[in-house]
Amino acid sequence: MTQSFSTIDFSISLIGAVGRSGFHDALVQSLRRLIGFDAGLVLHCRHKATPTVLHNDWTSQPRATLTDEFNYVFVIDSDTRLMISLHRSELSCPFTGEETNLLQSVSSIIEAAVIRHWRDLQPQLSGEEAGTVKSALAQAIGSFGRSILTERECEVAQLVLRGYSLKGAARLLGISPATIKLHRRNVYAKLDVSSQTELFSLFIDAVSSTTNHDEDPLVSYVARRSSLSASPPYPSRTAA
C-alpha cells in the first residue's frame, strides 16, 4: 500500500479533477497512487450501446497475466453506468484485505466526483489553475460547516470528507467510534444529507459557489440557493 499518498490527498486530487477532460485519467492515477495496481480500465456503459473506453492502460499488461481484480460500478442515471476495473498481474501480490477495505472506503468519494463530473461538466483547467483549485479545496475542507456546525461536528465532517473511517476518526480525535457516529448523525441532520456521498456532493456544490475560500463555503451556497428560490437552504438531497 502506498503510504505517502493518503485518503486526504486522494480526495483533494479527485475533486480537483472534476469537470476536466482528463478526469478519468486523473481518477485512475489517483487510485494508483493510493494503492498500487498494474492495469486500469474505465468504461462508460449505456443501455443497448457499445461501452465507451474512457481510460485503458491494459496494453502494457497482457490480459493473460492479470490474475486479481477490484471493480467499481457507479450509477450515473437509469441508463448509464461507469465501470472501473483495477487489475494486478501474476507478478504482483493479490489485493490484501486491508487494501480492499481501503478501496471500498473511498467509494463514496469516487461516486460523488463521478456523478458531479457527468452532471455538470466545467471547462478544462490549465495545470497552474488546477494546482490553485487543489489548494483552495484543501482550505475549503478546513472551513466547511463552521457557520452551522459545532466545533466537534466540524472536525467530524472534515474527517468524513477526507475519507476517514469511523475507527480512524475516533482514533485521531481520541473519542469512541460510537461518539463519532453520533456526531456524524448530527452533521447529516443539520445539513439535510443522509450519506457520505450526499455530503461530498454538498461540499462540491458549496465550493463551486464561493470565491472567498477563507469563509465557510456553505455561506455562499446558502445565499445562492436563497436568491434562486424561496425553498429551505438545504433541500432534500435524498434520491427518489
Residue pairs with C-beta under 8 A, 6 or more apart in sequence:
1 35
1 36
1 96
1 98
1 99
1 102
2 33
2 34
2 35
2 36
5 30
5 33
5 34
7 34
7 102
7 105
7 106
7 109
7 162
7 163
7 164
8 162
8 163
9 33
9 34
10 30
10 31
10 33
10 34
10 106
10 109
10 163
11 106
11 109
11 141
11 161
11 162
11 163
12 134
12 137
12 138
12 141
13 26
13 30
13 33
13 134
14 26
14 27
14 30
14 109
14 110
14 113
15 109
15 113
15 137
15 200
15 203
15 204
15 207
16 130
16 133
16 134
16 137
17 23
17 26
17 27
17 30
17 113
17 130
18 113
18 116
18 117
18 122
18 204
19 116
19 117
19 120
19 121
19 122
19 123
19 124
19 125
20 26
20 122
20 124
20 125
20 130
21 124
22 124
23 113
23 117
24 42
24 54
24 55
25 55
27 42
27 55
27 84
27 110
27 113
27 114
28 40
28 42
28 55
28 57
28 84
31 37
31 40
31 84
31 86
31 103
31 106
32 40
34 102
34 106
35 95
35 99
35 102
35 103
36 92
37 70
37 86
37 87
37 88
37 92
37 95
38 61
38 66
38 87
38 88
38 89
38 91
38 92
39 57
39 58
39 60
39 61
39 66
39 86
39 87
39 89
40 55
40 56
40 57
40 58
40 84
40 85
40 86
40 87
41 53
41 55
41 56
41 57
41 58
41 83
41 84
41 85
41 87
42 53
42 54
42 55
42 56
42 82
42 83
42 84
42 85
43 51
43 52
43 53
43 54
43 82
43 83
43 85
44 51
44 52
44 54
44 80
44 81
44 82
45 51
45 52
45 80
45 81
45 82
45 83
46 79
46 80
47 79
47 80
51 83
54 82
58 66
58 87
61 87
61 89
65 89
65 90
65 91
66 87
66 88
66 89
66 90
67 88
67 89
67 90
67 94
68 87
68 88
68 92
68 94
68 95
69 85
69 86
69 87
69 88
70 85
70 86
70 95
70 100
70 103
71 83
71 84
71 85
71 86
72 82
72 83
72 84
72 107
72 110
73 81
73 82
73 83
73 84
74 81
74 82
74 83
74 84
74 110
74 111
74 114
74 115
75 81
76 82
76 114
76 115
76 118
76 119
80 118
82 114
82 118
84 110
86 103
88 94
88 95
95 103
105 163
105 165
106 163
108 195
108 196
108 197
108 200
109 163
109 196
109 200
111 197
111 200
112 197
112 198
112 200
112 201
112 204
113 200
113 204
115 197
115 201
116 201
116 204
125 133
136 207
136 213
137 207
139 213
139 214
140 203
140 206
140 207
140 210
140 213
140 217
141 158
141 161
141 162
141 203
142 158
143 213
143 214
143 215
143 216
143 217
144 154
144 157
144 158
144 161
144 203
144 206
144 216
144 217
144 218
145 153
145 154
145 157
145 158
145 187
145 191
145 216
145 218
146 154
146 216
147 215
147 216
147 218
147 219
148 190
148 191
148 216
148 218
149 157
149 186
149 187
149 190
149 191
152 173
152 183
153 183
153 186
153 187
153 190
155 173
156 169
156 173
156 180
156 183
156 184
156 187
157 184
157 187
157 191
157 199
159 168
159 169
159 172
159 173
160 169
160 184
160 187
160 196
160 199
161 199
161 200
161 203
164 172
166 177
166 180
166 181
166 184
167 177
169 177
169 180
170 176
170 177
170 179
170 180
173 180
187 199
188 194
188 195
188 198
188 199
191 199
191 202
191 218
191 234
192 232
192 234
192 235
192 236
192 237
193 199
193 201
193 202
193 237
194 237
194 238
198 237
198 238
201 237
202 221
202 234
202 237
203 217
205 221
206 217
206 218
206 220
206 221
207 217
209 217
209 220
209 221
209 224
210 217
210 219
210 220
210 221
211 220
212 220
222 233
222 234
225 231
225 233
225 235
226 233
